[in-house]
Amino acid sequence: MTAPIPFTVIGGFLGAGKTTLLNRLLAGAEGRRLAVLVNDFGALDIDGELVAKHGGDTIALSNGCLCCTIGDSLVATLLALLERSDEFDHIVVEASGVADPGRIADLATLEARLHRDGVIVVVDADDVQRRAADRRVGDTVLRQLKAADLLVLNKIDLADDPSVVRTWLDGQSMAPVLEARHADVTLALVFGLDQHGVSQSDGNPKPFRSWSYSWPDPVDRSALLAMLDEVPSHVLRAKGIVRFADSADRRSIVHMVGRRVDISEDGSWPGDVESRLVLVGTGAMLHSFERE
């Protein structure tokens, strides 16, 4: 039986930078043949040298990627695309700015030929808090944030104080955050988020639990990385603020998604506080830690 096609959804409110991210993924596919579903070709800024063939509602690129416009129905377009599954390795959908990307990603649970790879939500660092407080669109913005497996905090250069936005996002979503300017993120960091899609065979979500570490003294970087490399497979995410011994005056943000670890510096260490790391996973994760 052919392996299911990974299925990724890019969401985020209007103007956050979804299309910019999509253009970067298309231009830097690195050998991965992407099939991208979009509402409008006009918004895409595809390098003319990449276009191998343009035919109606489809653009074939010279790097093996394929762009298709969404017709009257996303589901119908997706099913038609799956009949050509030998032409690509991964499907990416750019959700509209007011859509719930989580519900779109759930289509993968209804189609055996798809495998839910994750939801990437692009966030406008300069505007997201104002949008979230708007009674007309706030519910939509917050729903998008909660659906994310990964947040791309875009336009970080425009925010007055990025740390304030990061702190606010921590209260809205458990997803790890990648800071970006012009949606410039590494392709390898936005795919392979499928470890979040864990559910029991009866369709009911497994209970999620958390487990915390804290350290009063600076942390050895290599020891922490070794620990994260050995956590049980039940651990889905890790997130924390750590003071590393090799940069004791700096505040480091640690994120782990599946087996991928991302560490970024985020200002000065805020005085006499402990480093803290929280692991999130299924109930089996907690039992495995208790036995060790």
Residue pairs with C-beta under 8 A, 6 or more apart in sequence:
2 85
2 113
3 115
4 108
4 112
4 113
4 114
4 115
5 82
5 85
5 88
5 89
5 90
5 91
5 113
5 114
5 115
6 89
6 90
6 91
6 115
6 117
6 191
6 194
7 90
7 91
7 93
7 105
7 107
7 108
7 114
7 115
7 116
7 117
8 90
8 91
8 92
8 93
8 105
8 117
8 118
8 119
8 120
8 190
8 191
8 193
9 92
9 93
9 95
9 101
9 102
9 104
9 105
9 118
9 119
9 120
10 18
10 21
10 22
10 92
10 93
10 94
10 95
10 101
10 120
10 121
10 122
11 18
11 95
11 99
11 100
11 101
11 102
11 104
11 119
11 120
11 121
11 122
11 144
11 147
11 148
12 18
12 95
12 97
12 101
12 121
12 122
12 123
12 124
12 144
12 152
13 97
13 98
13 124
13 128
13 131
13 137
13 140
13 141
13 144
14 97
14 98
15 97
15 124
15 127
16 97
16 122
16 123
16 124
16 127
16 128
16 154
17 122
17 124
17 152
17 154
17 155
17 180
17 182
17 183
18 94
18 95
18 97
18 122
19 38
19 43
19 44
19 45
19 94
20 154
20 182
20 183
21 120
21 122
21 152
21 154
21 183
21 185
21 190
22 36
22 38
22 44
22 92
22 94
23 44
23 45
23 46
24 183
24 184
24 185
24 187
25 34
25 36
25 92
25 187
25 190
26 34
26 36
26 44
26 46
26 50
26 61
26 63
26 65
26 67
27 46
27 47
27 50
28 187
29 63
29 64
29 65
29 187
30 187
30 188
31 64
32 64
32 89
32 90
32 187
32 191
33 63
33 64
33 65
33 66
33 87
33 88
33 89
33 90
34 65
34 66
34 88
34 89
34 90
34 91
34 92
35 65
35 66
35 67
35 68
35 81
35 84
35 87
35 88
35 90
35 91
35 92
36 65
36 66
36 67
36 68
36 91
36 92
36 93
36 94
37 68
37 69
37 70
37 74
37 77
37 78
37 81
37 91
37 92
37 93
37 94
38 44
38 67
38 68
38 69
38 70
38 94
39 69
39 70
39 94
39 96
40 69
41 59
41 67
41 69
44 67
46 59
46 61
46 67
49 62
50 61
50 62
50 63
50 65
51 59
51 60
51 61
51 62
52 60
52 61
52 62
53 59
53 60
54 60
57 68
57 69
57 71
58 66
58 67
58 68
58 69
59 66
59 67
59 68
60 66
61 67
64 88
65 88
66 87
66 88
68 77
68 81
69 77
70 77
70 93
71 77
74 93
74 104
74 107
75 107
78 91
78 93
78 107
78 111
78 114
79 111
81 91
82 111
82 113
82 114
85 113
90 117
90 191
91 114
93 104
95 101
95 104
98 137
98 140
100 140
100 143
100 144
100 147
101 119
101 121
101 144
101 147
101 148
102 119
102 143
102 146
102 147
103 147
105 116
105 118
105 119
105 147
106 116
107 114
108 114
108 115
108 116
108 117
108 197
109 116
115 194
116 194
116 197
117 191
117 192
117 193
117 194
118 149
118 150
118 191
118 192
118 193
118 194
118 196
118 197
119 147
119 148
119 149
119 150
119 193
120 148
120 149
120 150
120 151
120 152
120 190
120 193
121 144
121 145
121 147
121 148
121 150
121 151
121 152
121 175
122 151
122 152
122 154
122 183
123 145
123 151
123 152
123 153
123 154
123 169
124 131
124 154
124 155
125 153
125 154
125 155
125 156
125 158
125 159
125 162
125 165
125 179
126 155
126 158
126 159
126 160
127 155
128 141
128 165
128 168
128 169
129 165
129 168
131 137
131 138
131 141
132 138
132 141
132 142
132 145
132 172
134 141
142 172
145 151
145 169
145 172
145 173
145 175
146 172
146 173
148 173
148 175
149 175
149 193
149 196
149 257
150 175
150 176
150 178
150 189
150 190
150 193
150 257
151 169
151 173
151 175
151 176
151 177
151 178
152 177
152 178
152 180
152 183
152 185
152 190
153 162
153 165
153 166
153 169
153 177
153 178
153 179
153 180
154 180
154 181
154 182
154 183
155 180
155 181
156 162
156 179
156 180
156 181
157 181
159 165
162 179
162 266
163 266
163 267
166 177
166 179
166 253
166 266
169 177
174 237
174 239
174 280
175 237
176 237
176 239
176 255
176 256
176 257
176 262
177 253
177 255
178 185
178 189
178 190
178 262
179 264
188 260
189 260
189 262
192 257
192 258
192 260
193 257
193 258
194 258
195 236
195 257
195 258
195 259
196 236
196 237
196 257
198 205
198 206
198 236
198 282
199 205
199 206
200 206
206 282
206 283
206 284
207 282
207 283
208 236
208 280
208 281
208 282
208 283
209 280
209 281
209 282
209 283
209 285
209 286
210 278
210 279
210 280
211 278
211 279
211 281
211 285
211 286
211 289
212 276
212 277
212 278
212 279
213 240
213 276
213 277
213 278
213 279
214 274
214 275
214 276
214 277
215 242
215 243
215 274
215 275
215 276
216 274
218 243
218 244
218 245
218 248
218 275
219 242
219 243
219 244
219 245
219 275
220 244
220 245
221 244
221 245
221 246
224 242
224 244
224 254
224 277
225 261
228 238
228 256
228 261
229 259
231 238
231 279
232 281
232 284
232 285
232 288
232 289
234 281
234 282
234 284
234 285
234 288
235 256
235 279
235 280
235 281
235 285
236 257
236 258
236 280
236 281
236 282
236 285
237 255
237 256
237 257
237 279
237 280
237 281
238 254
238 255
238 256
238 261
238 277
238 278
238 279
238 280
239 254
239 255
239 256
239 277
239 278
239 280
240 253
240 254
240 275
240 276
240 277
240 278
241 251
241 252
241 253
241 254
241 266
241 275
241 276
242 252
242 253
242 254
242 275
242 276
242 277
243 250
243 251
243 252
243 269
243 275
244 250
244 252
247 265
248 269
249 268
249 269
250 265
250 267
250 268
250 269
251 265
251 266
251 267
251 268
251 269
251 270
252 263
252 264
252 265
252 266
253 263
253 264
253 265
253 266
254 261
254 262
254 263
254 277
255 261
255 262
255 263
256 262
279 285
